[in-house]
């Protein structure tokens, strides 16, 4: 009996078992994740202060709430600036022993980069990394909707990757 020759599988040979392959869409699906998706899990709590508040009061809020920055708003809740721990530490180095009584308006960053709920997390992460800042207010129709941090974005993305890895493992085993 002569050995049969090899024939490669054809399209109809394994019709019952579908395979899933990586595609541009699946590999880049995380780029479609928006800020609003992150805020759904994180919440929209925003800690704000007024421009005339003292740095001492801000330091108390940062310590009590265990956060790294506060947004500065006017009496109507409109964004006026942002003030971070880094801003305070830099000023302490410049004016030792005289920083805590100073006003928020003296230290805050007034040109604040913001994002919208519809922005993609990858774009926000890129902006934060290039701008070398860690906190970004979320605005929608001019209203403050939340604040996200670079840590929030990285943590969210890691959770997505864990979920994707688990799904892929289940597809391979199952």
N, C-alpha and C positions, 0 to 999 in steps of 0.2 A: 504494500500500500504506500503510495507516494505521499510525502508530507504536503499538507495543504498550504497554499501560499497565504501570506499575510494580507489582510484587507483592512484598511483603516475604517474606523467607525464612521457611519454616515449619519446625516441629520436625523433620520427616523429611528435609528437603533435604540436610543435611550429616551424616547418621548415621555415615558412615565416619570422620569426623574429630572426635574428642572435644576439647573445650576444657577448660582448667583455669582456674578463677577463684579469686581470693582469697576466703577465708571467715574468719569469726571463728576457726575452729579452726586454719587455717594461719597467720594473722597472730599468734595468741597461742600457737603451739605451743611457743615457747621458755619460756613461763611454766610449762610442764609438766616442764621439765628439772630434775632433782633434784641435790642435793649429791653423792649417790653416783655419779652420772654424771661429775661433775667430778673426784671422787677417783679414778675408774678411770684417768683419764689422768694426773693429777698424782701419784698415789701417796699413801701414808698415813704417810710419815715425819713424826715429831713430835720436836722437840727440847725436852727438859724439864730443869728444874733443881729443886732442893729449896729450901724456904723459908729454910734456914740458910746457903745458898751466898752468896758475896759478889757484889756488883755487878761487881767486877773480873772474876770468873770468867764472869759473864753477858756482859760486854762482849767478852771473848775469843771466846765461842761465837757471838755475833751477827756478829762480824767474820769469823771462820773459816768459818762456814756461809753467810755472806752473806744473813742473814735479818733481819727487823725486830722479831721478838718471840719469846719462849719461853713455854711453859706451865710452871706451877709445880705439881708433883705431890708427894704424900706417898710414903712407902716402898712403898705398895701400888699406886702409879700412879693414885690418885684425884686428880682435878683440885682444886687448892687456889686457883689464881689464874692471872694472866697478867701478864707484864712486857714492855713494849715500849721501843724506843729513845726514844720521846717521854717515857715515864715517867722514864727515866734522865736525859735532857737537862733536864727540868724540875727534878729534884732537884739536878743539878749547878749550876743557877742559884741554887737556894736554899742549898746547902751547898758552895760552891766549895772544891775541894781536899780535901773530906772525904767525897765520895760513894762512891768505889770500895771502901772497906772496909766500907760498910754492908751489911746483909743484904737478901736478896731480899724477905723478909717485911715489911721496912720500906717498900718501894716498890710492891710488886705490887698489882694490882687484884684484890680478892677477890670482888666481885660480877660474875662473868663471864657475858656473854651467850653462849649456845651454840646450836648447831643440831643437827639429826639428819640422817642420810643421806637420809631421805625428804622433807626440807624442799625447797621449790621455790627455785631460785636467785633468782628475782625477789623473793621474800619475804626471803631472806637479805640481798640487796643493799639492800633498803629499810631493814631493821633496822640494817645497818652505816652506811648514809648518815645516817639519822636519829640514831643514837647517836654518830656522828662517831668511829668506830674502824675499824681496817683489818684486824684479825685475829679469827677466830672459831673456837674449838675445835669439833670435831664429836664428839658423844657418841652412843653407842648402848648401851642397857641399862646406863647408868652408866659405860661404858668409853670411854676416849679412842680415837677412830678416825682422827683426823687434825686438821689445822688448815687452814682456807682463808682466803685474803686477798681483799680487795676487788679487787685486781689479778687474781687467779685468775678471779674471777667475770666481770669485764669482758673479760679475754682469751678465756675460754671462749665468752662471748656473741658476741664479734667473729668468732671462728672459725665459729660457727653461722651468723651473717649472711653471711659470705663463701661458705659452702657453699650457703646458700639462694639467694644471688645467682647463683652458678654454675649451680645447678639450673634457675633461672628462665631464664637465658640459653640453656641447652641446650634447654629446652622451646620457646623462641621461635624459635631457629635451626633446631632439629630438627623 
